[in-house]
Amino acid sequence: MNRAEIIETTKRFLSEEFEVDPNTIEPENNLQETLDLSSLDYVDLVIVIEENLGFKPTAEDFKSVATFEDFYQMVEAKMAE
């Protein structure tokens, strides 16, 4: 999956799962604020990532994720493993 496909796929499932406008999912926007994530929502986030992208991120993976750009980079790195 290339970067454009990662962005398109993640926008789709994140907007559906967290009921946000896909247009608010921009690389520079804060992931937690845009998706209004509580600590429990991260469990849902891990599940939808696993269902849609085929890997299960860990809490450690999210330590460097603040923006959607950071999220895309984490996804790319995990998918390259």
C-alpha positions in Angstrom: 0.0 0.0 0.0 1.5 3.4 -1.0 1.2 6.6 1.0 -1.8 7.9 -1.0 -3.6 4.6 -0.4 -2.8 4.7 3.3 -4.2 8.3 3.5 -7.3 7.5 1.6 -8.0 4.2 3.5 -7.3 5.7 6.9 -9.5 8.8 6.2 -12.3 6.5 5.3 -12.3 4.3 8.3 -11.4 7.0 10.8 -14.2 9.2 9.7 -16.7 6.3 9.8 -15.5 4.9 13.1 -15.2 8.2 15.0 -18.0 10.0 13.1 -16.0 13.0 11.9 -16.0 14.9 8.6 -13.2 13.4 6.4 -12.2 16.9 5.4 -11.1 17.5 9.0 -8.5 14.7 8.7 -5.6 16.8 7.4 -1.9 16.0 7.9 -1.2 18.9 10.2 -4.3 18.4 12.4 -4.0 16.9 15.9 -5.2 13.3 15.8 -6.5 13.1 19.3 -8.4 16.5 19.1 -9.8 15.9 15.6 -11.1 12.5 16.5 -12.0 13.5 20.1 -10.3 10.5 21.4 -10.5 9.5 25.1 -8.1 6.9 26.5 -10.8 4.2 25.9 -11.2 5.3 22.2 -7.6 4.3 21.6 -8.7 0.7 22.1 -11.3 1.2 19.3 -8.6 2.9 17.2 -6.3 -0.2 17.5 -9.1 -2.5 16.6 -10.1 -0.5 13.4 -6.4 -0.3 12.4 -6.0 -4.0 12.8 -9.3 -4.7 10.8 -8.4 -2.3 8.0 -4.7 -2.4 7.7 -3.8 -5.8 9.0 -1.5 -4.9 11.9 -2.0 -4.2 15.6 -0.2 -1.1 16.8 1.0 -0.9 20.4 0.9 1.9 22.9 4.6 2.4 22.1 3.7 3.1 18.5 1.4 5.9 19.5 4.0 7.7 21.7 5.3 9.7 18.7 1.9 10.3 17.1 0.5 13.8 17.6 -0.7 14.7 14.1 -2.2 12.8 11.2 1.1 13.1 9.4 2.7 11.3 12.4 0.0 8.7 12.2 0.6 8.1 8.5 4.4 7.8 9.1 3.7 5.2 11.9 1.4 3.3 9.6 4.0 3.3 6.8 6.7 2.1 9.1 4.6 -0.7 10.6 3.4 -1.9 7.2 7.1 -2.0 6.0 8.0 -4.4 8.8 
